[in-house]
Amino acid sequence: MADYDLEALWEAHCRCEFETRDVDMTMATMVPEPYVNHIPTMAGGVGHDQLKRFYKYHFIGGNPPDTMMIPVSRTVGSDTLVDEVIFRFTHTAAVDWMLPGIAPTGRVVEVPLVAIVKFSDGKVAHEHIYWDQASVLVQIGRLDPQDLPVAGAEAAHKVLDSSLPSNTLLGDIWERSAGKPI
């Protein structure tokens, strides 16, 4: 790959998605036949027409107005960029790509999200987007964490503050190792 500023390319793409919310401008940042896969929900599209349809009707216009991404880390290779962010929004609108078929709950969601982005010829070629769907469902009240090893917003808070306690979901299992030789 030629010398492209992958960070600037990705940031321009994200501005089109989340700030200007312009589908045509977003598509212009991508190769002619891109693909996007939001792994937990398998939402996205393969090829220009399917992805443009997804962006137009199920992604760009559907994100709540207070949607924000809080940067955590970024790794840049020769043709790939990996972003780790906290994705935050108030569930005041249908978020088809993350919560398909679930009506707005008015609840705040904060979830660690990782985007793995491949570039070709100075354009976004594909995106693989990962997050913990159980954490999202706990935060909107659709999954009861009682007796399940799942976290809610505290998972995002732990990413931002390493001094928060570890192993809280291990409970008694963690306690059994206390005092054992290390």
C-alpha atoms as one frame of an Amber mdcrd trajectory, in Angstrom:
protein
   0.000   0.000   0.000   1.195   3.485  -0.795   1.889   5.894   2.029  -1.551
   7.008   3.172  -2.385   8.556   6.505  -4.687   5.786   7.715  -5.642   7.712
  10.833  -6.777  10.732   8.791  -8.681   8.473   6.382 -10.471   6.683   9.243
 -11.260   9.910  11.084 -12.753  11.396   7.890 -14.867   8.264   7.443 -16.117
   8.463  11.061 -16.927  12.181  10.705 -19.138  11.325   7.725 -20.898   8.598
   9.729 -21.358  10.318  13.088 -21.028  14.097  12.591 -22.233  15.043   9.117
 -24.320  11.844   8.909 -23.985  11.871   5.146 -24.362   8.483   3.447 -22.898
   9.560   0.084 -19.880  11.182   1.723 -19.379   8.057   3.852 -19.496   5.809
   0.789 -17.005   8.113  -0.959 -14.432   7.270   1.743 -14.669   3.584   0.790
 -13.485   1.320  -2.020 -16.043   0.589  -4.788 -17.056  -2.770  -3.244 -16.584
  -2.420   0.542 -17.957  -4.537   3.317 -18.820  -3.949   6.950 -19.634  -6.600
   9.552 -20.894  -5.688  13.024 -19.931  -9.086  14.438 -22.362  -9.521  17.389
 -25.446  -8.798  15.237 -24.023  -9.689  11.797 -25.334  -6.338  10.541 -23.673
  -4.426   7.734 -23.311  -5.139   4.072 -21.183  -6.588   1.312 -20.715  -4.525
  -1.823 -21.621  -0.935  -2.605 -25.397  -1.245  -2.938 -26.005  -3.453   0.094
 -23.721  -1.362   2.313 -25.217   1.936   1.102 -28.697   0.580   1.854 -27.537
  -0.481   5.330 -25.927   2.906   6.003 -28.929   4.851   4.698 -31.733   2.985
   6.448 -30.183   1.197   9.412 -27.030   2.957  10.592 -26.118   6.569   9.877
 -29.498   8.192  10.457 -30.455   5.873  13.292 -27.754   6.615  15.820 -29.088
   8.702  18.723 -28.024  12.368  18.695 -25.798  12.014  21.776 -23.768   9.131
  20.303 -20.090   9.514  21.091 -16.907   7.498  20.844 -14.332   7.944  23.573
 -10.890   6.906  22.277  -9.006   4.323  24.329  -6.256   3.021  22.038  -5.303
   2.887  18.385  -2.911   0.637  16.528  -1.896   1.437  12.963  -0.214  -0.966
  10.559   0.677  -0.659   6.893  -2.899  -1.222   5.678  -4.909  -1.851   8.846
  -6.052   0.276  11.761  -7.498  -1.022  15.037  -9.462   1.365  17.225 -10.568
   0.617  20.762 -13.243   3.037  21.957 -16.007   3.383  24.472 -19.198   3.688
  22.430 -21.756   5.716  24.375 -25.336   6.742  23.624 -28.737   7.161  25.160
 -31.137   4.647  23.640 -33.638   7.288  22.458 -33.873   5.990  18.889 -33.892
   2.599  17.229 -30.290   1.433  16.867 -30.903  -1.256  14.240 -27.283  -2.339
  13.864 -26.686  -2.879  17.586 -30.182  -3.557  18.949 -32.206  -4.854  16.006
 -35.935  -4.917  16.690 -35.636  -3.390  20.170 -37.614  -0.208  20.779 -35.840
   2.715  22.457 -35.568   2.314  26.230 -34.217   5.756  27.140 -31.308   4.086
  28.938 -27.648   5.060  28.623 -25.342   2.493  27.043 -21.563   2.522  27.447
 -19.722  -0.383  25.873 -16.136  -1.084  24.834 -16.055  -1.434  21.046 -13.225
  -2.478  18.737 -13.063  -1.623  15.037 -10.621  -3.457  12.787 -10.375  -1.507
   9.560  -8.610  -2.592   6.366  -7.623  -0.026   3.731  -6.890  -0.311   0.035
  -5.708   2.472  -2.265  -6.379   5.169   0.314  -9.939   4.072   1.044 -11.728
   1.983   3.665 -12.069  -1.556   2.277 -13.701  -3.331   5.183 -14.585  -3.031
   8.839 -15.041  -5.708  11.479 -16.728  -4.199  14.536 -16.813  -6.049  17.883
 -18.529  -5.322  21.206 -19.982  -7.265  24.119 -23.674  -7.652  23.259 -24.512
  -9.058  26.700 -23.244  -5.847  28.293 -25.475  -3.789  26.000 -28.522  -5.944
  26.744 -27.906  -5.665  30.501 -27.734  -1.872  30.234 -31.056  -1.564  28.378
 -32.785  -3.949  30.778 -33.286  -6.834  28.339 -30.893  -9.253  30.049 -30.897
  -9.899  33.775 -27.274 -10.275  34.937 -28.378 -12.111  38.098 -26.507 -15.435
  38.212 -24.804 -14.739  34.855 -21.151 -13.811  34.366 -21.930 -10.594  32.455
 -21.214  -6.966  33.197 -23.000  -3.778  32.230 -21.493  -0.299  31.986 -18.864
  -1.261  34.575 -17.017  -3.093  31.777 -16.595   0.220  29.931 -15.636   1.988
  33.152 -12.935  -0.634  33.835 -11.452  -0.046  30.367 -11.124   3.649  31.191
  -9.928   3.173  34.791  -7.633   0.220  35.485  -7.751   0.941  39.221 -11.332
  -0.367  39.394 -11.543  -3.874  40.869 -10.813  -6.938  38.753 -12.357 -10.390
  39.092 -15.680  -9.171  40.484 -17.626 -11.632  38.330 -15.518 -14.515  39.636
 -17.047 -14.049  43.093 -16.382 -17.073  45.325 -14.139 -18.621  42.679 -11.724
 -15.712  43.126 -11.896 -15.968  46.902 -10.861 -19.644  46.808  -7.432 -18.685
  45.504  -6.788 -16.114  48.264  -3.699 -16.977  50.257  -2.528 -19.704  47.910
   1.129 -19.636  46.830   1.896 -17.648  43.710
